Amino acid sequence: MFTSMKLNIALILLSGLALASCSDSTDEIGSSLNSNTNAVNVETASYDVASESLLADSVLSRNTTGYIGKVKDPETGNYITGNFMAQFNNLENYKFPAKSAMAGIDSKGDTIRGLIKADSCEIRLFYSKHYGDSTRTMKMTAYEMSKPMTEDRNYYSNFDPEANGYIRKGGIAQNKVYTLTDYMVAKSLRDTSTYEPYFTIKLNGKYTDANGKTYSNYGTYILEKYYENPSYFKNAYTFMQNVVPGFYFKHQSGLGNMAYIDASQLTLYYKYVDNDSVLNGITVFWGTEEVLQTTNITNDKSRLAELAKDQSCTYLKTPAGIFTELTLPVEKIVSGHENDKIAGASLSIPRINSNAGNTEYAFDIPQNVLMIPKDSLYSFFENEEMYNNRNSYVASYSGKSSTNAYTFNNISGMITTMAAIDKSKRTANWNKVVLIPVTLTTTSSSTTNSSSYYYYYYGSSSSTSTTVTKVSHDMSLTSTKLVKGTESNSPLQLQVIYSHFK
């Protein structure tokens, strides 16, 4: 449907859209107009947008957060299990105390100088968030890996390290029974804002390496590998290849919660001598962004496939669940407007509030949704691309009841790019886009305005700016229904503003 408008009203709409989208569009296709309103003609139109659910199958699993546990989706009854792999980084050219300065406790309990022996060794898994009932008893196993996962290939959420030979036969397989509420910690401490819970996996039993050599514990093995060849600790790569390939944390039993592991650490405790004093030493190897971390998701694909067929709505479900596909009516938009510029194009996709019975444990609403061409569904993440507001966009959920939707303020660049594709080169997906829940990694920086003019009138001023540095698949537990679009009389309307000089 096309509607002509009076020039002054149309210009107000155009100005409002330009202001709303000034941070959402870097190429500003068609948005630069002559200030002489008598020379510009502005028109608007609305177009039907069709949508359908798209089964995600599996997604690239390259996140800084690991997920461990098993839950039941209160909306669908689907069971979701999370396991994850973590590797550990070391400071470049890390050095332990000199070998002669090391001190260990022998079988008699005496401290012996020159004895290489760790007092203990452990892995700590920290989680700032979780889903479900934190009092449920869960069980997991920490498996020693036989080789590290490498950056030269892509690991998807359905990649199973155990089935693919990454778990060392005869290596560490340490069980851990836990509750996410640690009752060994005083409630007064647990209730503080600075407290971050974690659970500990002890590695203090006798350990035999791949060459058949036995050590008092895993920490002693790491110490001896250092004194065998300090170059193994040159950087994260040499450390993973020669000392600690990583650990795979697999859920074994228990139902009712999922922990979001945002930090992991491998810690050694040992003794050394300094000026005839015996001191306690601690070395920590962190799981950081510099080393790979992946999550393996087990999801009921048959149940998800049933949901994807639902014609009453579309879905966004994570992890590795369901996306929403949109068909943009590009040919209709440009037909009859070959000499016009697309000054703006906005699309809002309303949510349908969940009617899940157990609202206490309803999944979160996806907070950030990425729109990309369907043909870029895999390459965008594999190439670690950043959304550019030309052919990829992000809409955030505000949480306000008046804007219970994901709104893309200006996707004119996407439409213009699609329209420019030669008809002989168009694929079946040429005018299709996909909505994908994503996690945005950000960094913050502060700037200070201390110019003499500003300082004279206002005093010094500082501001903080936030920059998105990474876009990755959202692997947390989220779900929402969206209003379904149709090819005609669609509740999803793409609002387009055209402009041309008279």
C-alpha positions in Angstrom: 0.0 0.0 0.0 1.4 3.4 -1.0 0.4 6.7 0.6 1.4 10.3 -0.5 1.7 12.9 2.3 1.9 16.6 2.6 5.5 17.8 2.3 5.8 19.4 5.7 4.4 16.3 7.6 6.7 14.0 5.6 9.7 16.0 6.3 8.9 15.9 10.0 8.7 12.1 9.8 11.9 11.9 7.8 13.7 14.2 10.4 12.5 12.0 13.2 13.7 8.9 11.6 17.0 10.4 10.8 17.4 11.4 14.4 16.3 8.0 15.7 18.7 6.2 13.5 21.7 8.5 13.5 23.6 6.0 15.6 22.1 3.0 13.7 23.3 3.8 10.1 26.8 4.7 9.1 26.2 5.0 5.4 23.1 7.2 5.7 21.7 6.0 2.4 19.4 8.7 1.1 19.2 10.5 4.4 21.1 13.6 3.2 18.5 16.1 1.9 18.7 19.6 0.6 17.6 22.0 3.3 15.4 23.8 0.7 12.1 21.9 1.3 10.7 23.2 -2.0 13.2 21.2 -3.9 12.5 17.8 -2.2 9.6 15.4 -2.5 9.1 12.9 0.3 6.7 10.0 0.3 6.1 7.0 2.6 4.8 3.5 2.1 4.2 0.4 4.2 4.9 -3.2 3.0 4.0 -6.6 4.3 6.8 -8.7 5.8 6.5 -12.5 6.0 8.3 -14.5 8.8 8.8 -18.1 9.9 10.8 -20.0 12.5 14.1 -21.4 11.5 15.6 -24.4 13.3 19.1 -23.4 14.4 20.6 -27.0 14.4 23.9 -25.9 15.9 25.8 -22.6 16.4 29.4 -21.6 16.5 30.4 -22.0 20.1 33.1 -19.4 20.8 32.2 -17.8 24.1 33.8 -16.4 27.2 31.1 -18.1 29.3 30.7 -21.8 29.8 27.5 -23.6 30.7 27.1 -26.6 33.0 23.9 -28.3 34.2 20.6 -29.7 33.0 17.2 -28.0 33.0 13.7 -28.5 31.6 12.2 -25.7 29.5 9.0 -24.7 31.3 7.4 -23.6 28.1 8.0 -26.7 26.0 9.1 -29.5 28.4 12.3 -29.8 26.4 15.4 -30.9 28.3 18.6 -28.9 27.8 22.1 -30.1 28.9 25.2 -27.9 29.0 28.8 -29.1 29.1 31.9 -27.0 28.4 35.6 -27.1 27.7 38.1 -24.7 29.2 41.7 -24.1 28.5 44.1 -22.2 30.8 46.5 -19.3 30.0 49.8 -18.5 31.7 51.8 -15.3 31.8 54.4 -15.2 29.1 57.7 -16.7 30.1 56.3 -17.4 33.6 59.0 -18.5 36.1 58.6 -20.6 39.3 61.2 -20.2 42.0 64.6 -21.7 41.3 64.6 -25.5 41.5 67.0 -25.4 44.5 64.6 -23.1 46.4 61.6 -25.4 46.1 60.5 -27.2 49.3 58.1 -30.1 49.7 56.7 -32.1 52.5 57.8 -35.7 52.5 55.9 -38.8 53.7 57.1 -38.1 57.3 55.7 -34.6 57.3 59.1 -32.9 57.1 59.7 -30.0 54.8 62.6 -30.9 52.5 64.4 -28.2 50.6 64.9 -29.1 46.9 61.9 -31.4 46.9 59.6 -30.6 44.0 56.1 -31.4 45.3 52.9 -29.4 45.2 50.9 -29.1 48.4 47.7 -29.3 46.5 46.0 -28.4 43.1 42.5 -27.4 42.3 40.2 -26.0 39.6 37.7 -23.3 40.6 34.7 -22.5 38.4 33.2 -19.1 39.1 29.6 -18.2 38.1 27.9 -14.8 38.5 24.6 -16.0 37.1 22.6 -19.2 37.0 19.2 -20.4 36.0 16.9 -22.5 38.1 16.9 -23.8 41.7 20.3 -23.2 43.2 19.6 -25.7 46.0 19.3 -28.7 43.7 22.1 -31.3 44.0 24.1 -31.7 40.7 27.0 -33.9 39.7 29.6 -33.3 37.0 32.9 -34.8 36.0 36.1 -32.9 35.0 37.9 -34.8 32.3 41.5 -34.2 31.3 41.9 -33.6 27.6 44.4 -35.5 25.5 45.0 -32.6 23.2 43.9 -29.0 23.1 41.2 -27.6 20.8 42.9 -25.3 18.3 42.0 -22.0 16.8 42.5 -23.3 13.2 39.0 -24.8 13.1 35.5 -24.0 14.1 33.7 -25.8 17.0 29.9 -25.8 17.0 27.6 -26.4 19.9 27.0 -30.0 18.8 30.7 -30.8 18.9 31.4 -33.5 21.5 35.0 -33.7 22.7 34.4 -37.1 24.2 33.1 -38.7 21.0 35.8 -37.0 18.9 38.7 -38.4 20.9 39.7 -35.3 22.8 39.4 -37.0 26.2 42.5 -38.7 27.5 42.0 -42.4 28.2 43.3 -43.2 31.7 43.5 -39.4 32.5 41.8 -37.4 35.2 38.1 -38.0 35.5 37.3 -36.2 38.8 33.7 -36.2 39.9 32.1 -33.3 41.7 28.8 -33.2 43.6 27.6 -29.6 44.2 24.8 -27.2 44.9 25.0 -23.7 43.4 24.2 -22.4 46.9 27.3 -23.1 48.9 26.1 -23.7 52.4 29.8 -23.8 53.6 29.9 -20.0 53.1 28.1 -17.9 55.6 24.8 -16.4 54.4 25.9 -13.0 55.4 28.8 -13.3 52.9 26.7 -14.9 50.2 24.3 -12.0 50.4 26.9 -9.3 49.7 27.2 -7.6 46.3 30.9 -8.5 46.0 30.5 -12.2 46.6 30.9 -14.4 43.5 30.1 -18.1 44.1 32.3 -20.9 42.7 32.8 -24.6 43.2 36.1 -26.4 43.5 37.4 -29.5 41.9 40.3 -31.0 43.8 43.1 -32.7 41.9 45.1 -34.1 44.8 45.1 -37.8 44.0 48.0 -39.5 42.4 48.4 -38.6 38.8 50.0 -40.6 35.9 50.9 -38.7 32.8 50.6 -40.0 29.2 54.2 -41.4 29.4 53.4 -43.5 32.4 55.2 -41.4 35.0 53.3 -41.1 38.3 53.3 -37.9 40.5 51.9 -37.2 44.0 49.2 -35.0 42.4 48.4 -33.0 39.3 50.1 -29.9 40.7 53.4 -31.8 41.2 53.2 -32.9 37.6 52.9 -29.2 36.4 55.9 -28.2 38.6 58.1 -31.0 37.3 57.1 -30.2 33.7 58.4 -26.7 34.3 61.8 -27.8 35.7 62.0 -30.3 32.8 61.7 -27.5 30.2 60.8 -23.9 31.2 60.1 -23.1 27.5 56.8 -25.1 28.0 55.7 -22.0 29.9 56.7 -19.5 27.3 53.1 -18.7 26.3 49.6 -20.1 26.3 50.3 -22.1 23.1 53.3 -24.0 24.4 51.6 -24.5 27.8 48.6 -26.1 26.2 50.6 -28.2 23.8 53.1 -29.5 26.4 51.6 -29.3 29.8 47.8 -28.7 30.3 45.7 -29.2 27.1 42.5 -28.3 29.0 39.6 -29.9 30.8 36.1 -30.9 29.7 33.4 -30.4 32.3 30.5 -32.8 31.7 27.1 -32.9 33.5 26.4 -36.3 34.9 23.2 -36.2 36.9 20.8 -33.8 38.6 18.1 -31.6 37.1 17.0 -28.1 37.8 19.8 -25.6 37.2 22.4 -24.3 34.8 25.5 -22.4 36.0 26.9 -19.7 33.7 30.7 -20.1 34.3 32.3 -16.7 33.6 35.8 -17.5 34.9 37.8 -20.6 35.6 41.2 -21.0 37.2 43.7 -23.8 37.8 45.6 -23.2 41.0 48.8 -24.7 42.4 49.8 -24.4 46.1 53.5 -25.1 47.0 56.3 -24.1 49.3 59.7 -22.5 48.6 62.6 -21.1 50.6 63.6 -17.5 50.6 66.3 -16.2 53.0 66.0 -19.4 55.0 62.3 -18.8 55.5 59.8 -21.3 54.1 57.0 -19.5 52.2 53.8 -20.5 50.7 53.5 -20.0 46.9 50.4 -19.8 44.8 50.3 -19.9 41.0 47.1 -19.4 39.1 46.4 -20.2 35.5 43.2 -18.5 34.3 40.8 -19.4 31.6 40.7 -16.1 29.6 39.7 -14.7 26.2 43.2 -15.5 24.9 42.4 -19.3 25.1 39.6 -21.2 23.6 36.4 -22.1 25.4 33.5 -23.9 23.9 30.1 -25.1 25.1 28.5 -28.4 24.0 24.7 -28.3 24.1 22.3 -31.3 24.0 18.8 -30.2 22.9 15.8 -32.1 21.9 15.8 -31.3 18.2 12.5 -33.2 17.5 10.7 -31.0 20.0 12.3 -27.8 18.6 11.3 -28.9 15.0 7.6 -29.1 16.2 7.8 -25.6 17.6 9.4 -24.3 14.4 6.3 -25.5 12.5 3.9 -23.4 14.7 2.1 -21.0 12.3 0.6 -18.8 15.1 4.0 -17.2 15.9 7.7 -17.4 15.4 10.3 -18.2 18.0 13.7 -17.0 19.3 15.1 -19.7 21.6 18.7 -20.3 22.8 21.0 -22.0 23.2 21.2 -23.5 19.7 17.4 -23.5 19.4 15.3 -21.5 17.0 15.8 -18.2 15.0 13.3 -16.2 13.0 13.6 -15.7 9.3 12.1 -12.6 7.5 11.4 -12.1 3.8 11.9 -8.5 2.9 9.7 -7.3 0.0 12.6 -5.7 -1.8 11.1 -5.8 -5.4 7.9 -4.2 -4.2 9.8 -1.5 -2.4 11.9 -0.4 -5.4 9.2 -1.0 -8.1 8.1 2.4 -9.3 10.8 4.1 -7.2 13.8 3.5 -9.4 14.7 7.2 -9.3 14.0 7.7 -5.6 16.4 7.3 -2.7 15.3 5.1 0.2 15.8 7.7 3.0 14.7 5.3 5.8 13.2 1.9 6.5 12.1 0.8 9.9 10.8 -2.5 11.1 9.4 -3.5 14.5 8.8 -7.1 15.5 6.5 -7.3 18.5 6.9 -10.0 21.2 4.1 -12.2 22.4 4.3 -12.5 26.2 4.8 -16.1 27.4 2.0 -18.1 29.0 4.4 -20.6 30.6 2.9 -21.9 33.8 6.0 -21.7 36.0 6.9 -18.0 35.7 9.4 -18.2 38.5 11.7 -20.2 36.2 10.7 -18.8 32.9 13.6 -18.4 30.5 15.0 -14.9 30.1 13.9 -12.7 27.1 16.7 -12.3 24.5 18.3 -8.9 25.1 20.1 -8.3 21.9 19.0 -9.6 18.5 21.2 -9.5 15.4 19.7 -9.1 11.8 21.9 -10.5 9.0 21.3 -11.8 5.5 20.5 -15.5 5.6 23.4 -16.3 3.4 25.7 -14.9 6.1 24.3 -17.1 8.8 27.5 -19.0 9.4 30.2 -16.8 7.8 29.3 -13.8 10.0 30.3 -15.6 13.2 33.1 -17.7 11.7 34.8 -14.6 10.4 34.3 -12.8 13.7 32.5 -9.9 11.9 31.0 -6.9 13.6 27.6 -5.5 12.8 28.0 -2.4 10.7 24.5 -0.9 10.3 24.7 -1.3 6.5 23.9 -5.0 6.0 23.9 -6.2 9.7 22.1 -4.6 12.6 21.4 -5.1 16.3 18.2 -4.3 18.1 18.0 -4.4 21.9 15.0 -5.2 24.1 14.1 -2.3 26.3 11.8 -4.2 28.7 9.2 -1.5 28.6 5.6 -2.6 28.2 5.0 0.2 25.7 7.8 -1.0 23.4 7.5 -4.8 23.8 9.3 -5.4 20.5 12.6 -5.5 18.7 12.8 -2.4 16.6 15.3 -1.9 13.8 15.2 1.9 13.2 16.8 2.0 9.7 17.6 -1.0 7.5 17.6 1.1 4.3 21.2 0.0 3.6 20.2 -3.7 3.7 17.3 -3.1 1.2 19.4 -1.0 -1.1 22.2 -3.6 -1.1 19.7 -6.4 -1.9 18.0 -4.4 -4.7 21.4 -3.9 -6.3 22.0 -7.6 -6.7 21.9 -8.6 -10.3 18.9 -10.8 -11.0 21.0 -13.5 -12.6 23.1 -13.8 -9.4 20.3 -13.9 -6.9 20.1 -17.0 -4.7 17.0 -18.4 -3.1 17.9 -16.4 0.0 18.7 -13.1 -1.7 16.0 -11.1 0.1 15.9 -13.1 3.4 17.3 -12.1 6.7 17.6 -13.9 10.0 17.1 -12.7 13.6 19.6 -14.3 16.0 19.9 -13.7 19.7 23.5 -12.6 20.4 25.8 -11.7 23.2 27.7 -8.4 22.9 31.2 -8.1 24.4 32.0 -4.5 25.3 34.9 -2.4 26.6 34.6 0.9 28.3 37.0 3.9 28.1 37.0 7.2 29.9 37.8 10.6 28.5 38.4 13.8 30.4 37.5 17.3 29.0 40.1 19.6 30.6 40.3 22.3 28.0 40.9 25.7 29.5 37.5 27.1 28.1 35.5 24.1 29.5 37.4 24.1 32.8 36.9 27.8 33.3 33.1 27.6 32.9 32.3 24.1 34.1 35.3 22.6 35.7 36.9 19.3 34.5 34.6 16.7 33.2 34.9 13.0 32.4 32.7 10.7 30.3 32.7 6.9 29.7 32.1 5.4 26.3 31.3 1.8 25.6 32.4 0.0 22.5 31.2 -3.4 21.2 34.2 -5.6 20.5 32.7 -8.9 19.7 29.4 -10.5 18.6 28.8 -14.1 19.5 25.8 -16.5 19.7 23.8 -16.2 22.9 24.3 -19.6 24.6 22.3 -18.7 27.7 18.7 -19.9 28.3 16.4 -17.5 26.6 13.1 -17.7 24.8 10.4 -15.5 23.3 7.6 -15.7 20.8 7.3 -13.1 18.1 4.3 -11.9 16.1 4.2 -13.9 12.8 4.3 -12.0 9.5 2.4 -13.0 6.4 2.8 -12.3 2.7 -0.4 -10.2 2.7 -2.2 -8.2 5.4 0.8 -8.9 7.6 0.9 -7.6 11.2 4.6 -6.9 10.4 4.9 -3.7 8.4 8.1 -2.3 6.9 7.8 1.5 7.0 9.7 3.0 4.1 10.5 6.7 3.4 11.5 7.8 -0.1 13.0 11.1 -1.2 13.8 12.6 -4.6 14.6 16.1 -5.9 11.8 17.7 -7.9 
